[in-house]
Amino acid sequence: MEPPPATQGDAAGSSRPAAAESRSATPGAGAAGADGADSPSEPSTLPTRFPTAPRVVAFGDVHGDLGAARRALALAGAIDGDDHWSGGSLVVVQTGDQLDRGDDEQEILDLFERLRGEAEAAGGAFHVLLGNHELMNAAGDLRYVTPGGLVDFQDVEGLALDDPRLARFPPQAQARAAAFLPGGPYAAVLAQRNTVVIVGESVFVHGGVLPQHVPRGVSSLERLNADVRLWLAGKADTQPISDNVLGQMGVVWTRLYAEDGVQACTLLGQALERLKARRMVVGHTVQKAGITSGCDDRVWRVDVGMAAHYGGSVQVLAIEGDTVTVLRP
């Protein structure tokens, strides 16, 4: 279990081999709709609550494993054999942690961004959320980046390698840091994403939403989402790495709902009541037995360790009206 982010990042990683394929495309290229026109949302205006959908599918952490991400999307019925959106009006939510512990991160980010545009053009939606590892990279915490993950971002266009913020990183980590520090090319991609979304009666978040995070209900989440997006876009003076975000009990870090308990279920009930929601879907903590539920099915845990780093199998969660189903290959 990783500790909360340090104030400075070290370019640590495993011994996994570097990615061999070089890509020089602009980050997020291909995310345009069917007419080819880019229409990125302003970081401060992306909605937090979305209407009920006939079918919503969620999956958890993919940690740099493109194959696992593809298998999850295929199991969800979201993509065809050519990695294009085939889900029509389907709504898919990925609960964060695309980064770290694997070498395919740039391909995953680009695929997810393209699918986000294709889903919208088809009348569906692909909500890609921010996890603690996305925000750790933006904060300069590179402890869990693999050697391949450092090499992977050296070909990114538009890197400001003369940025004085890079001085604290070793040379081999500076391209990666330049890509993800606020205002960088891939930080700008992350700035188009929410940290928490509500679809119908279901709340989706990486770690968990506690009552203390939502004193004003959904408006509290709207403010939290906007603050994080503005910071990632380089439009905020300070980083929102507060107790409500990346703190030990923050929305992307808390593990309170990872196991059942009287306190956890009580707090979950209070948070759901404030958000006028029925259930919460979380990632972040690996469920070795597969997707689990708790607190009378009011929380569903979808991080099954599907990435190669953990060796788990792919599973996704499907929500259709009052019915919640675990889908397996």
Disulfide bonds with the S-S distance in Angstrom:
Cys265-Cys295 2.03
